[in-house]
Amino acid sequence: MIQNKIVARFKDGRILKGFTNDFLPTKPLFHLNTADVGSPPTSLEVRIADLKAIFFVKDLNSKPQAHTHRQEFDPSKPAIGRKIRVVFHDGEVLTGTTQGYDASRPGFFVIPADSASNNDRCFVVKGSTKQVFFI
């Protein structure tokens, strides 16, 4: 069974790190198995409506301060999909590409423009966005 490493960022500012094997963008909830060091693993039910975004990451122990996220595309690498910029209600900006944005759906995937980022892809919850536009 494939375990995706994720960082779940909630609308209220909470952040949970762990693994999931049952996330589907069309389902209203999924399970997150926490990965807190020194604590026993816990399986939590997470509602998509409570989230800002789900970041599918390369490393759960990465420190966000260790990398300055770029919002520009690498000109030496062709972008696959449509270039998009997402502005969240809290002011955070995510720039990347998408192949499945549909304003009528509850969310969509974005591949970050910064290929050196710890984020492989991100599922953006539409209700957490202030502005979404193609660039």
Beta strands, then each sheet from edge to edge (+ up, - down):
strand 1: 4-10
strand 2: 15-20
strand 3: 29-34
strand 4: 43-47
strand 5: 51-57
strand 6: 82-88
strand 7: 93-98
strand 8: 107-112
strand 9: 119-125
strand 10: 129-134
sheet 1: 4+ 3- 2+ 1- 5+ 9- 8+ 7- 6+ 10-
end
